[in-house]
Amino acid sequence: MTRHIVILPQGDACPAKAYLMRVCGVSSSLWKRIKHSGTFTVNGTPAIAARTMLHDGDTVSYALPVRSCITPEHLPLTIVYEDGDLLIIDKPAGQLVHPTTREMHGTVANAVRGLYETRGTALDFHPCHRLDRNTTGLLLIAKHPEIQYQVSRQKALARSYLALIAGTLHPASAIIDAPIARALPSIILRHVAPNGKPARTHYETLETDGTHSLLRLQLETGRTHQIRVHLAHLGHPLLGDDLYGGSTAHIARHALHSASLCLIHPRTHEHLCIESPLPEDMASIISSSTTKRGS
């Protein structure tokens, strides 16, 4: 897909590399692809990217082939926000975000590539964060690699989750500051360990009846299984999370939902905040607890 960029007022002339990396969020690896693509033009005239000086109002264009091993598939997608740079979907439980060597089909990536194929747009899959297979809710996807790079460096990006646990946490809100490492010899399990990577999770109790509690959590770091490991470490694993000791009596998957997503739009610089309601399997547990208290 061809990208067209109009150079914003800079005053003095600026090297193409410096402008694209500083202003447009192009990474060093992407710059190398642009530089060697043979498609770089300024105001419609072919140019050598590494030797080009850009001026106010110039239009830079380049085309990069989509290099993807993800097979497009026409699968359902719940789109909650979309523009020319970003796609935000509401992911169901049971779906992987990205293919693995054992599971190459049916993922969010396959579905997004299928969506682009249906529209006739040559775009690849650029997720800005991860969700476990059974975590539901909001997933942020960039349409272009430079947008993905900009989002990854953005301190304003904030994600919050809703979770259900057995019992009640004391105190009702706090920060869990506990390093996380692989629980060897397992390649899947993680645990809190002194030699692990730093991990911080903020939580607050939104509702509790003593039997179950609804929590809102925010990640300060993004370790694998971080919320699941931290809550299990406190002795209150997620409901349904049998991998970390949670009961499956009320729900068949771990009760974790990506509920809100806020960021500064990397191109328009507007504040964007999207929310997703609790899925039915989690909401029904809350509803059941409320009914019992009222009876």
C-alpha positions, 0 to 999 in steps of 0.5 A, spaced: 500 500 500 502 506 498 503 511 503 502 519 502 505 524 507 504 531 507 510 535 510 508 539 516 511 546 517 518 545 520 522 552 518 528 549 515 529 543 510 529 537 514 533 530 512 527 525 510 530 520 515 530 525 521 523 527 519 520 520 518 523 517 524 522 523 529 515 526 526 512 520 523 514 514 528 518 510 523 522 505 526 529 504 524 528 497 521 522 501 517 526 506 515 531 501 512 525 498 508 523 505 505 530 507 503 531 500 499 524 500 496 525 503 490 519 507 491 520 513 495 518 520 491 517 527 493 512 531 490 511 525 485 518 525 483 523 519 484 528 521 490 534 517 493 531 517 500 537 517 504 539 524 500 533 527 500 531 534 504 524 535 505 521 542 505 514 545 508 508 542 504 512 537 500 508 530 499 512 524 500 510 517 498 513 510 498 510 503 497 512 497 501 509 490 499 505 486 505 510 481 507 505 476 511 505 469 513 498 470 516 492 467 511 486 471 510 480 468 513 473 471 513 471 470 520 466 475 524 469 481 528 466 486 532 469 492 531 468 498 536 472 503 533 476 504 526 479 510 522 485 510 517 490 508 522 487 504 528 482 498 529 479 496 535 475 490 536 472 486 542 475 480 542 471 474 544 473 468 549 476 462 546 480 466 540 487 467 539 490 473 537 496 471 533 497 464 529 502 459 533 505 453 529 500 449 532 494 453 531 495 457 524 487 459 523 481 462 526 485 467 530 484 475 530 490 476 525 486 471 520 480 475 521 483 482 520 487 480 514 480 477 511 477 484 513 482 487 509 482 482 503 475 483 503 476 491 502 481 490 497 486 494 502 493 491 502 495 491 510 498 487 515 496 485 522 500 490 527 497 488 534 499 494 539 498 489 545 496 482 547 490 478 550 490 471 552 486 466 548 480 466 554 481 474 555 475 478 552 475 485 550 478 491 547 484 489 542 488 495 539 490 494 532 495 499 528 494 499 520 501 501 519 507 499 522 509 506 524 503 507 527 504 501 531 511 503 533 508 510 535 503 507 540 508 502 543 512 508 545 506 512 548 506 513 555 499 515 555 496 508 553 492 506 558 488 499 559 484 497 564 481 490 566 475 487 569 476 481 573 472 476 578 475 473 584 473 469 589 473 472 596 475 479 598 482 483 597 484 486 603 486 492 602 480 494 597 485 497 593 493 497 592 499 496 588 501 489 587 509 490 586 512 483 585 517 480 579 514 475 575 518 469 572 517 463 568 515 457 573 520 452 570 520 447 567 514 449 564 514 453 558 507 456 560 506 457 567 509 464 570 510 465 578 512 471 582 520 470 584 525 474 586 529 473 580 523 475 575 522 481 571 519 487 575 511 487 574 506 492 577 499 491 577 494 497 580 487 494 583 481 496 586 475 493 588 468 495 585 463 490 588 464 485 593 459 480 597 464 476 601 463 470 596 465 474 589 469 480 588 469 485 582 476 488 581 478 493 576 485 493 574 491 497 570 497 494 568 504 498 569 508 493 566 506 488 561 508 481 563 505 474 560 499 472 565 501 478 569 494 479 572 493 472 573 499 471 576 499 477 581 492 475 583 494 468 584 500 470 588 495 474 593 491 467 594 485 470 590 486 467 583 481 469 577 474 465 577 475 460 572 483 460 572 484 453 573 491 454 571 493 458 577 488 455 582 481 458 580 475 455 581 471 453 574 464 452 578 461 458 575 465 460 569 469 455 564 474 460 562 478 465 566 474 471 568 478 477 565 475 482 561 479 488 557 474 493 559 477 500 557 482 503 552 485 510 552 490 513 548 493 519 544 491 518 537 498 518 534 496 522 528 491 527 530 493 527 537 486 527 540 484 523 546 481 517 545 477 512 550 473 506 548 469 502 553 467 495 553 461 492 557 462 486 561 461 479 557 455 475 559 458 470 562 461 475 567 455 479 568 451 473 570 455 472 576 455 479 578 447 478 577 447 472 581 450 475 587 446 481 587 440 476 587 442 472 592 443 478 597 437 481 595 433 475 597 
